[in-house]
Amino acid sequence: MDIDQANQLAVERILQSQPVLIGVARAGEVIPGMHKNLILHAGPPIDWPRMSGPLRGAVIGGLIFEGLARDEREAVALIERGEVTFAPCHHHQAVGPMAGVTTASMPVYIVENKTFGNCAFSGLNEGYGKVLRYGAYSEDVLARLRWLRDVCAPILGKALELAGGVDMKTLIAQQLQMGDEGHNRNKAGSSLFARLLAPHIVRTGAKTEDVAAVLTYLAENDLAVLNPVMAACKATMDAAHGIEGSTVVTCMARNGTDFGIRVSGLGDTWFTAPAEIPVGLFFPGFRQEDANPDIGDSTITETAGIGAFAMAAAPAIVKFVGGTPQMALESTLEMYEITVAENPHFTIPQLDFRGTPTGIDIRKVVKTGITPRVNTGIAHRQPGIGQIGAGLVRPPMVCFEEALRAFAARIAMG
């Protein structure tokens, strides 16, 4: 088939996907290839010497959480002896926000693409403040992780079982209608998520104080649904990967040092370049100079056609990431120029219910000079400090140029 036909097939798989959140389990029990000494991280592959501050901090915290090290010194020594293996979440059907660190005993959401049978995984959202995903690993951070693993995850898992799962495609469609864009603004989606699970949470048979704590966790965390949304987008985009002749981007991800993309028709090759530093609004006491380069797997949302691609649906997000409501509208309109299709399931009221721009085409990116828009949280350069703001960023154009050159070479070879 020709390129346009291949891209049409890729988009059809995106649109036909039906991601359903079916459960919660420990990573080591469900993620393919997961083992005790494996640390999964966000973005393309990277080794310890090149890791940024937030990612290093999250890795250290993950090793302490797993009981492989007692403190930073022991964790670093373990790494330097070569006793820790690193791999991208994306290499194991998973995604992780910001640092993205996932270890064997951490609980993960399980999302199944009912149409194509593939699964994707993402950890539970820690909430706000000092958290592992921003590189913090103090005792209160680790205590929170233990609570998520030992108390919250079993209750959520049982509630999902009682509920028969959550249709993530429908939830995402609804949250876009309610003022979210699915990446940095998930107020409506998290409320929907809590409403769907609450009746089942109270029927789990768990202790009253634990039920109350889980309901409070959902009520106070406007990003609670982000992680299952990311897994839903991952399951969707994986179904569109591996189509010979397709120039559709199926993955965009950052590790705090590099930004990388993968393309449907180019196998599992990463095309990378130095990550840009997001520009946006900062919390009191922090400045642009404190910001770490772009980090996280949450750009899977933009890859799937929501996030910054759906900013027109969420004009209020500009109070968090900067800009104006008009800019939010223009962001979505611009993305139609570099995509293959519109998603009729994810519609935007502000655009007369036009479908979100879907299926980034590397040819269009290079031809127009327009790179995908991304809205994101901003991490401090140093580990342990955490989120310092939120803003906007774009991938380096060189990622798309290199991918297009590789695609042309592949065609030339027949």
LINUR-V173707 format. One record per residue. N is the residue number from 1. RES is the residue in one letter. PHI is phi in whole degrees, -180 to 180 (none if undefined). NEAR is the number of other C-alpha atoms within 12 Angstrom. D_LAST is the distance of its C-alpha to the last C-alpha in Angstrom with 2 decimals. Layout:
{{N,RES,PHI,NEAR,D_LAST} {N,RES,PHI,NEAR,D_LAST}}
This chain:
{{1,M,none,13,12.75} {2,D,-82,15,12.49} {3,I,-60,24,13.47} {4,D,-63,22,17.13} {5,Q,-66,18,17.18} {6,A,-63,26,15.64} {7,N,-67,36,18.25} {8,Q,-64,31,20.90} {9,L,-64,30,20.35} {10,A,-59,40,20.64} {11,V,-67,40,23.81} {12,E,-60,29,25.19} {13,R,-68,34,25.08} {14,I,-63,44,26.87} {15,L,-72,35,29.46} {16,Q,-84,24,30.01} {17,S,-63,35,30.60} {18,Q,-130,35,34.22} {19,P,-75,41,35.02} {20,V,-126,39,38.45} {21,L,-76,44,40.43} {22,I,-109,33,41.75} {23,G,178,38,43.48} {24,V,-136,40,44.20} {25,A,-152,34,43.99} {26,R,-74,31,43.88} {27,A,-54,39,40.48} {28,G,-64,27,40.90} {29,E,-90,21,41.48} {30,V,-130,29,38.44} {31,I,-77,37,35.66} {32,P,-58,22,33.18} {33,G,79,24,33.63} {34,M,-74,29,36.60} {35,H,-148,25,39.38} {36,K,-58,27,42.54} {37,N,-97,30,41.25} {38,L,-97,32,38.01} {39,I,-112,48,38.16} {40,L,-88,51,35.56} {41,H,-135,50,35.25} {42,A,-74,52,33.74} {43,G,81,49,30.65} {44,P,-72,40,27.89} {45,P,-57,32,28.83} {46,I,-157,30,31.83} {47,D,-104,27,34.44} {48,W,-55,31,38.21} {49,P,-60,13,38.81} {50,R,-98,16,36.60} {51,M,-70,33,37.89} {52,S,-76,38,39.95} {53,G,-55,36,43.56} {54,P,-60,48,43.10} {55,L,-69,54,40.42} {56,R,-60,42,42.56} {57,G,-62,43,45.56} {58,A,-67,50,43.84} {59,V,-63,48,42.60} {60,I,-59,44,46.17} {61,G,-61,47,47.55} {62,G,-64,46,45.17} {63,L,-67,41,46.27} {64,I,-67,34,49.92} {65,F,-58,38,49.44} {66,E,-79,30,48.04} {67,G,79,22,51.01} {68,L,-85,29,48.92} {69,A,-147,23,50.81} {70,R,-93,22,54.18} {71,D,-158,24,53.55} {72,E,-57,27,51.26} {73,R,-60,17,52.26} {74,E,-67,20,51.42} {75,A,-63,31,48.10} {76,V,-65,27,46.98} {77,A,-63,19,48.23} {78,L,-61,24,46.27} {79,I,-65,26,43.06} {80,E,-68,15,43.78} {81,R,-83,12,44.44} {82,G,78,15,40.92} {83,E,-95,19,42.27} {84,V,-121,29,40.32} {85,T,-105,26,36.63} {86,F,-113,37,34.83} {87,A,-156,32,31.79} {88,P,-64,38,30.59} {89,C,-52,47,31.94} {90,H,-62,49,28.46} {91,H,-77,32,27.41} {92,H,-130,33,30.17} {93,Q,62,42,29.89} {94,A,-125,51,32.62} {95,V,-143,56,33.53} {96,G,-141,53,36.56} {97,P,-69,56,38.30} {98,M,52,55,39.00} {99,A,-61,56,39.01} {100,G,74,51,37.73} {101,V,-64,52,39.37} {102,T,-129,52,39.57} {103,T,-120,47,41.45} {104,A,-59,31,42.13} {105,S,-95,35,45.45} {106,M,-72,46,44.61} {107,P,-75,38,44.58} {108,V,-134,47,41.44} {109,Y,-74,50,40.90} {110,I,-114,44,38.73} {111,V,-115,44,36.73} {112,E,-107,38,35.10} {113,N,-84,36,32.59} {114,K,-64,26,34.36} {115,T,-73,22,31.59} {116,F,-113,24,28.84} {117,G,85,17,31.07} {118,N,-87,30,29.80} {119,C,-120,39,32.38} {120,A,-141,46,32.81} {121,F,-136,53,35.73} {122,S,-155,53,37.77} {123,G,-67,53,41.16} {124,L,-82,48,44.38} {125,N,-71,42,45.25} {126,E,-79,43,48.07} {127,G,100,31,49.68} {128,Y,-105,23,50.89} {129,G,84,25,52.55} {130,K,-76,31,51.72} {131,V,-139,38,48.84} {132,L,-61,52,46.39} {133,R,-65,53,43.33} {134,Y,-103,51,44.75} {135,G,97,43,45.59} {136,A,-89,42,49.20} {137,Y,-147,37,50.54} {138,S,-71,29,54.32} {139,E,-61,19,56.34} {140,D,-66,19,56.49} {141,V,-66,31,52.68} {142,L,-67,31,52.50} {143,A,-64,21,55.31} {144,R,-63,31,53.38} {145,L,-64,38,50.34} {146,R,-66,27,52.67} {147,W,-65,24,54.19} {148,L,-60,34,50.81} {149,R,-73,33,49.96} {150,D,-91,22,53.36} {151,V,-116,28,54.83} {152,C,-67,39,52.47} {153,A,-60,39,49.41} {154,P,-61,32,51.39} {155,I,-70,37,53.14} {156,L,-63,48,50.01} {157,G,-62,35,48.32} {158,K,-65,29,51.32} {159,A,-63,35,51.54} {160,L,-64,34,47.90} {161,E,-63,23,48.68} {162,L,-66,23,51.75} {163,A,-78,26,49.88} {164,G,77,17,47.12} {165,G,92,30,44.54} {166,V,-125,39,43.77} {167,D,-73,30,41.30} {168,M,-72,42,39.53} {169,K,-64,41,37.74} {170,T,-67,25,41.17} {171,L,-61,37,42.71} {172,I,-63,49,40.14} {173,A,-59,33,40.60} {174,Q,-68,29,44.36} {175,Q,-68,37,44.38} {176,L,-65,43,42.46} {177,Q,-72,35,45.23} {178,M,-110,29,47.80} {179,G,101,32,46.82} {180,D,-93,43,44.26} {181,E,-119,50,40.69} {182,G,92,55,39.77} {183,H,-119,55,39.15} {184,N,-92,48,42.25} {185,R,-113,43,44.53} {186,N,-133,41,45.03} {187,K,-59,33,48.76} {188,A,-69,34,48.54} {189,G,-63,39,45.84} {190,S,-67,40,47.84} {191,S,-66,31,50.95} {192,L,-62,32,49.24} {193,F,-59,42,47.99} {194,A,-64,33,51.53} {195,R,-65,22,53.07} {196,L,-68,28,50.82} {197,L,-91,35,51.53} {198,A,-53,30,55.17} {199,P,-61,20,56.87} {200,H,-85,28,54.99} {201,I,-60,35,55.55} {202,V,-73,28,59.29} {203,R,-101,20,59.03} {204,T,-75,27,57.32} {205,G,84,18,60.68} {206,A,-72,23,60.07} {207,K,-59,17,62.98} {208,T,-56,16,64.19} {209,E,-66,15,63.68} {210,D,-74,24,60.07} {211,V,-60,29,59.35} {212,A,-62,20,60.93} {213,A,-67,25,58.88} {214,V,-69,36,55.57} {215,L,-64,31,56.59} {216,T,-66,20,57.64} {217,Y,-56,32,54.30} {218,L,-70,36,52.51} {219,A,-70,25,55.11} {220,E,-94,21,54.95} {221,N,-112,28,51.20} {222,D,-70,29,49.44} {223,L,-106,36,46.11} {224,A,-56,39,46.69} {225,V,-86,46,44.02} {226,L,-55,49,41.34} {227,N,-64,49,40.13} {228,P,-66,50,39.65} {229,V,-63,56,38.06} {230,M,-60,57,35.53} {231,A,-64,48,34.85} {232,A,-64,49,34.50} {233,C,-67,53,31.91} {234,K,-63,50,30.05} {235,A,-61,49,30.13} {236,T,-69,46,28.90} {237,M,-73,50,25.95} {238,D,-62,44,24.87} {239,A,-67,36,24.57} {240,A,-97,44,21.95} {241,H,-88,36,19.86} {242,G,85,27,16.71} {243,I,-94,32,15.28} {244,E,-59,27,11.51} {245,G,91,33,10.82} {246,S,-90,39,14.42} {247,T,-104,49,15.88} {248,V,-81,52,19.29} {249,V,-75,52,21.23} {250,T,-111,47,22.67} {251,C,-155,58,24.81} {252,M,-129,51,26.92} {253,A,-156,53,29.42} {254,R,-137,54,31.78} {255,N,-112,53,33.72} {256,G,92,50,36.32} {257,T,-127,36,34.57} {258,D,-120,37,30.89} {259,F,-106,39,29.21} {260,G,-135,46,25.84} {261,I,-130,47,23.27} {262,R,-128,43,20.54} {263,V,-120,43,17.91} {264,S,-50,42,17.09} {265,G,-89,34,13.27} {266,L,-119,32,13.47} {267,G,63,27,15.48} {268,D,-100,24,18.84} {269,T,-69,26,18.28} {270,W,-95,32,21.21} {271,F,-116,37,21.23} {272,T,-124,32,24.84} {273,A,-159,30,27.54} {274,P,-56,28,31.34} {275,A,-69,33,32.89} {276,E,-79,30,35.18} {277,I,-94,34,38.83} {278,P,-61,36,39.83} {279,V,-115,31,42.55} {280,G,-172,31,45.11} {281,L,-104,28,48.56} {282,F,-116,27,50.20} {283,F,-67,23,52.92} {284,P,-53,10,56.30} {285,G,94,14,56.46} {286,F,-120,22,52.77} {287,R,-133,22,50.92} {288,Q,-55,24,47.44} {289,E,-65,20,47.80} {290,D,-83,26,48.09} {291,A,-74,38,44.70} {292,N,-83,44,41.90} {293,P,-55,41,38.30} {294,D,-49,49,36.53} {295,I,-147,53,36.36} {296,G,124,50,35.51} {297,D,-89,52,33.09} {298,S,-67,48,34.93} {299,T,-67,54,32.25} {300,I,-62,55,30.65} {301,T,-68,51,33.12} {302,E,-62,46,31.67} {303,T,-59,52,28.13} {304,A,-89,53,29.48} {305,G,100,54,31.23} {306,I,-119,52,34.77} {307,G,62,46,36.54} {308,A,-62,50,36.46} {309,F,-69,52,34.35} {310,A,-116,55,37.48} {311,M,-62,50,40.12} {312,A,-61,42,41.59} {313,A,-79,47,42.89} {314,A,-133,43,44.67} {315,P,-60,34,46.56} {316,A,-69,26,48.96} {317,I,-65,37,46.29} {318,V,-65,32,46.86} {319,K,-69,21,50.15} {320,F,-102,29,48.18} {321,V,-104,35,45.15} {322,G,98,26,46.71} {323,G,96,24,46.30} {324,T,-132,20,47.73} {325,P,-57,22,47.28} {326,Q,-64,20,45.85} {327,M,-64,27,43.24} {328,A,-61,37,42.28} {329,L,-64,30,41.84} {330,E,-65,24,39.80} {331,S,-60,39,37.53} {332,T,-67,41,36.40} {333,L,-59,31,36.16} {334,E,-65,28,33.91} {335,M,-70,41,31.43} {336,Y,-64,33,30.85} {337,E,-75,31,29.11} {338,I,-120,35,26.23} {339,T,-118,40,25.82} {340,V,-88,37,24.25} {341,A,-150,32,27.37} {342,E,-121,33,31.01} {343,N,-91,32,32.39} {344,P,-70,23,35.24} {345,H,-85,30,36.62} {346,F,-111,38,37.16} {347,T,-108,37,39.24} {348,I,-117,37,41.19} {349,P,-55,26,44.78} {350,Q,-67,26,45.00} {351,L,-115,23,42.18} {352,D,55,13,43.76} {353,F,64,20,41.83} {354,R,-71,25,38.41} {355,G,-71,33,35.67} {356,T,-67,49,34.32} {357,P,-65,43,31.10} {358,T,-137,49,28.33} {359,G,90,51,24.65} {360,I,-65,50,23.98} {361,D,-107,46,20.91} {362,I,-60,46,19.71} {363,R,-64,35,18.90} {364,K,-70,27,22.52} {365,V,-61,35,23.95} {366,V,-69,26,22.57} {367,K,-66,16,23.38} {368,T,-86,20,26.88} {369,G,77,21,27.73} {370,I,-101,28,29.11} {371,T,-94,37,28.57} {372,P,-59,48,29.63} {373,R,-88,41,33.34} {374,V,-138,50,34.75} {375,N,-108,47,38.40} {376,T,-158,48,39.51} {377,G,-75,44,42.41} {378,I,-118,47,43.24} {379,A,-98,51,44.15} {380,H,-69,41,46.52} {381,R,-61,34,45.08} {382,Q,-93,27,47.52} {383,P,-68,35,47.43} {384,G,92,33,50.20} {385,I,-88,31,50.94} {386,G,99,38,48.56} {387,Q,-72,39,47.54} {388,I,-121,37,49.00} {389,G,168,36,47.66} {390,A,-151,39,44.78} {391,G,-170,37,42.68} {392,L,-123,38,39.46} {393,V,-157,31,36.38} {394,R,-130,39,32.82} {395,P,-68,39,29.69} {396,P,-67,34,28.73} {397,M,-59,31,26.32} {398,V,-59,27,24.45} {399,C,-58,36,23.04} {400,F,-76,41,21.23} {401,E,-65,30,20.25} {402,E,-67,27,18.71} {403,A,-64,37,16.86} {404,L,-67,33,15.51} {405,R,-64,20,14.46} {406,A,-66,26,12.67} {407,F,-66,31,10.93} {408,A,-62,21,10.01} {409,A,-64,14,8.77} {410,R,-65,18,6.60} {411,I,-66,18,5.13} {412,A,-62,10,5.32} {413,M,-79,8,3.77} {414,G,84,9,0.00}}
